[in-house]
Each structure stands twice: as structure tokens, then as C-alpha cells.
Amino acid sequence: MLSKILGLLMALFNLSTPVPLVTPTPFPTPTPTVKSVYIENVPFTAQAPFGEWSDPRQQDGCEEASSLIAISWARNQTLTPQKTLDAILKISQFQTDKYDEYRDTSASDTANRIIHDYFDYLQAAVKSISSPEEIVWELAQGHLIIAPMDGQKLKNPFYTPPGPERHMLVIKGYDKEKRQFITNDVGTRRGENYRYPRDVLFSAIRDYPTGYHVSITSVIKRIIVISKPS
């Protein structure tokens, strides 16, 4: 009799008490090791190679010029001012004819329209980031970076004040000791190997919508990662 009562009590206890779920302990996400890195043989050009900043195609040509630098690096090609100018004008016209807009292209549209479509180069991917270490990690893999920026936050003394709200540049290195990113900044003819403090550059990264001065309603940090053919 006692054993029956104990059995009933155990059954009631099991019905009223939920069985705990076993949740596996997640492995910690490793933080990428921050080290100095520099990608060699990245060509440079300003987006207005002859200083014709009054031409809107060149004034708004940072996406075209940054893409041209990246593709020239990936294909081991050199740049001249005339070659750069011709390419920027052709890319602008290509986007106008096919997409009805060439100004202020977002990270995604820069990758898809310019790098993938115009240049027919597919080894470029758009990635969201949350820390400067992620940029350093990509550089350490030998990948070149194109980053959309709030150019006014960069405080570059060679920009026309107050600087562009929408800008793109190429990131090609990181100096661990000085905590600086090394860029090819197409927004100034002095932009080759131009250095920005790590936190200043990361804070300035901000994607923007395609179209002429379309309102930016949120801060989303995206980069375009370009790799060479294996």
C-alpha cells in the first residue's frame, strides 16, 4: 500500500514539474588579434584627377574612384589621371543609362552596380561590422576595404569644409602602434596613404542610401570587402 502511495506522489510530482531544457553553453566568440598590416601595390587616384571639382560626375565620384582603385589592385593594373577620368565618366554614364542614378551609391549598390556589373568582378562582398577589429581582420586576410563614410566626422583638413556627408574611401592598412588606419582617400589629391585615428575612422563609417542627398535616417556600418582571385 505504501509503495502505491509513493508511486502516485511521484507521478503527480512529474506531471506538475516541467522537465528542464538543457541549453548548451555557447563557445565565446574569439576577438580577432589586432596587429599591424599593410596591403602593398594599391594604386591611388583622386576622384577629380585633374582637379575639376566643378564637374558633378567627379565631385560625386568617390564611389567610382574607390571601386576603380580596388579593381585595379585586384587585377594588377596601374592608373593614370587620364585613365581615371575616363573610367569615372564611363561608370557614371553606365549607371545613369542602366539605373537612372549615379550619385551617392550605397555600399550594396556600389558593389552590385559598379564592381559586379560594370567591372564584371564578383569577388566583392558587403558586410556589416560592429568593431574596428573586424576591419583589421579582413586586412590581415589580404582583403582590401571600401568604406562608406560620414566625411564630416573624419575632419580631414584637405576637404572643402565642412567635408562631404556621403563619402567612400579605400582602407588598405592598420598601424597597431599608432592606432591608425591607412587609407587611399579619393576625396583629396593628398589622400594616398592618408592616416586616420582608428576610433575616428570607425565612428565615421556610415552607409547611405543611393540617390542625390537622400535623407540618412539611421547609422548602419557596412563595408565592401574585395579579394584577389585565388
C-alpha positions, 0 to 999 in steps of 0.5 A: 500500500505504501509503495502505491502511495509513493508511486502516485506522489511521484507521478503527480510530482512529474506531471506538475514539474516541467522537465528542464531544457538543457541549453548548451553553453555557447563557445565565446566568440574569439576577438580577432588579434589586432596587429599591424598590416599593410596591403602593398601595390594599391594604386591611388587616384583622386576622384577629380584627377585633374582637379575639376571639382566643378564637374558633378560626375567627379565631385560625386565620384568617390564611389567610382574612384574607390571601386576603380582603385580596388579593381585595379589592385585586384587585377594588377593594373596601374592608373593614370589621371587620364585613365581615371577620368575616363573610367569615372565618366564611363561608370557614371554614364553606365549607371545613369543609362542602366539605373537612372542614378549615379550619385551617392551609391550605397555600399550594396549598390556600389558593389552590385552596380559598379564592381559586379556589373560594370567591372564584371568582378564578383569577388566583392562582398558587403558586410556589416561590422560592429568593431574596428577589429573586424576591419583589421581582420579582413586586412590581415586576410589580404582583403582590401576595404571600401568604406562608406563614410560620414566625411564630416566626422573624419575632419580631414583638413584637405576637404572643402569644409565642412567635408562631404556627408556621403563619402567612400574611401579605400582602407588598405592598412592598420598601424597597431602602434599608432592606432591608425588606419591607412587609407587611399582617400579619393576625396583629396589629391593628398589622400594616398596613404592618408592616416586616420585615428582608428576610433575616428575612422570607425565612428565615421563609417556610415552607409547611405542610401543611393540617390542625390542627398537622400535623407540618412535616417539611421547609422548602419556600418557596412563595408565592401570587402574585395579579394584577389582571385585565388 
